[in-house]
Amino acid sequence: MYLDLIRWNRPAGWLLLLWPTLGALWFAADGWPGWHLLIVFVLGTILMRSAGCCVNDVADRDFDRHVKRTAQRPVTSGAISVTEALVVGAVLALAAFGLVLTTNRVTVLWSFAALAVTLVYPFAKRFVSIPQAVLGIAFSFGIPMAFAAVQGNVPPLAWWLLAGNLFWVLAYDTEYAMVDRDDDLKIGMKTSAITFGRLDVAIVMASYAIFLATWTGAGAGKSLAALFFVAIGIAAAQALWHWRLIHDRTRDGCFKAFRLNHWLGFTVFAGVVAGYALR
């Protein structure tokens, strides 16, 4: 049940966090960042995503029972108690913090801000019309932390990449919200899919475009090799395929588009690595 709690059988969640974080790590190091930081950020990403699932399930336990897709989550179903879930989350977060302590003081300080956003997000769905924007900040915080770990500071490029990545999160989490729109309307949950209404598909596609344009600009500024731009083109083709999946707003189509986003993120990351390797 603990593996179900941290979504161990659904790696797409931590992959969505991982690819932009590693891309930022390559940008920050101007190429290969070294094994130490690579291991720290890969393991830290997995641990913090798992901890976030624990907090999210506790916060949403009274809502999840009314949504078909989430009704059998361990906390909602009673298989795991609230206290157990919080203890598991705390242990995972402390393990991630232990990894951060092997970096530098600036990264340690930024980790507290990352934890605060992680704790705030599950409750944003009650008060913010577009909580996906809050998730976008939470899921992008690995970017400034990567720069802090490599350079000891967070330059403008880090915020440029974070801003672009926020739009990617908005795109894929709106697709996710489109799956549960009918249930969320019944229980009074706020989501971007509800707020955007019939503009949801158009805004999702515009968000993909902003994300790819922003990261393309970063790569061009670093004079990355042509293979980076080829990868961006492949990622754009994937985004267009997602349009075909979501334009009819079917549950299956929207959920499939969401689940496949980690491949889009991987494509961009692979382009960054190749762009530096062949520069």
Buried (B, 14 or more C-beta within 10 A) or exposed (E): EBEBBBBBEEEBBBBBBBBBBBBBBBBBBEBEBEEEBBEBBBBBBBBBBBBBBBBBBBBBBEBBBBBEEBEEBBBBBEBBEEEBBBEBBEBBBEBBBEBBEEBBEBBBEBBEEBBEBBBBBBBBBEEBEBBBBBBBBBBBBBBBBBBBBBBEEBEEBBBBBBBBBBBBBBBBBBBBBBBBBEBBEEEEBBBBBBBBEEEBBEBBBBBBBBBBBBBBBBBEEBEBBEBBBBBBBBBBEBBEEBBEBBBEBEBEBBBBBBBBBBBBBBBBBBBBBBBBBEB
